[in-house]
């Protein structure tokens, strides 16, 4: 699977999409591993891991199925179907596809993903695909749905950021940091991982990029029944850590006292260009509140804005940098960039 060969039409038709099923599967895998990548994940695990472990303790067959599905370097293919389209509300349809996997198909996938020989509980399990689908539905209801509005904002912000990277720096920039093994090699070659497999020609297929908030990722490229080439491929990748991490330090106290804590939070975040959607996701404030803070900061000369395609990016001015750096000290005169006439 190491390198995918893609043509210009495939790249032009590729899309960033949200997937509730991918978010739920990534959350299940995070619960299975029980390792936090940042403070936000630690709080989430502390909240939901006890109930998850109790759920599996009451259903040891499903517990063994999950262990086999996530046990080695590969995920079992049946548990990570490729999204069908661009709609985020794909959970029911995806779970139906998982449930439709035959017991023979499940065992074949698990024989690849399992870290060792399949135990008898797994080989003889009744309706193994249905058991896994039911567990995924439970993970969605109990651990993802309660905070889905915030997660969706984070995912949308990541897509905006990736789209901007694509607009400014091309595919090499867009793929940078998406997965640690992923690189754009040029000449239509997309390195997916470092495994020594023959290149896979995906020209003409639909290529989807799917962000998830847990620190998880995988590639979905199912083989069609009867052989042949798949018509859809998906790269599931973790959001940028700055978006996923809810454990961000508070703004300097002096700055908060001067302009207010909520407005100071926005100003501190604007060390790099961000959209209002990203700011909403990062601060947890409403869109109207963020908009009012930006209006005040723009009027004070602490922030500038620039239009990139259909997005408007906000960033600190020299005066804004000075104010943040001083921890609340008054800035000097605002120095406008040379191309200020193009800012709007």
HELIX and SHEET records of a PDB file:
HELIX    1   1 UNK A    8  UNK A   13  1                                   6    
HELIX    2   2 UNK A   20  UNK A   33  1                                  14    
HELIX    3   3 UNK A   39  UNK A   57  1                                  19    
HELIX    4   4 UNK A   60  UNK A   69  1                                  10    
HELIX    5   5 UNK A   77  UNK A   79  5                                   3    
HELIX    6   6 UNK A   91  UNK A   99  1                                   9    
HELIX    7   7 UNK A  103  UNK A  113  1                                  11    
HELIX    8   8 UNK A  120  UNK A  123  1                                   4    
HELIX    9   9 UNK A  128  UNK A  139  1                                  12    
HELIX   10  10 UNK A  140  UNK A  144  3                                   5    
HELIX   11  11 UNK A  145  UNK A  147  5                                   3    
HELIX   12  12 UNK A  148  UNK A  175  1                                  28    
HELIX   13  13 UNK A  241  UNK A  244  1                                   4    
HELIX   14  14 UNK A  253  UNK A  259  1                                   7    
HELIX   15  15 UNK A  261  UNK A  269  1                                   9    
HELIX   16  16 UNK A  276  UNK A  283  1                                   8    
HELIX   17  17 UNK A  287  UNK A  299  1                                  13    
HELIX   18  18 UNK A  318  UNK A  325  1                                   8    
HELIX   19  19 UNK A  340  UNK A  342  5                                   3    
SHEET    1   A 4 UNK A 183  UNK A 186  0                                        
SHEET    2   A 4 UNK A 189  UNK A 191 -1                                        
SHEET    3   A 4 UNK A   3  UNK A   5 -1                                        
SHEET    4   A 4 UNK A 200  UNK A 201  1                                        
SHEET    1   B 4 UNK A  15  UNK A  17  0                                        
SHEET    2   B 4 UNK A 206  UNK A 212  1                                        
SHEET    3   B 4 UNK A 232  UNK A 238  1                                        
SHEET    4   B 4 UNK A 218  UNK A 220 -1                                        
SHEET    1   C 2 UNK A 303  UNK A 308  0                                        
SHEET    2   C 2 UNK A 311  UNK A 316 -1                                        
END                                                                             
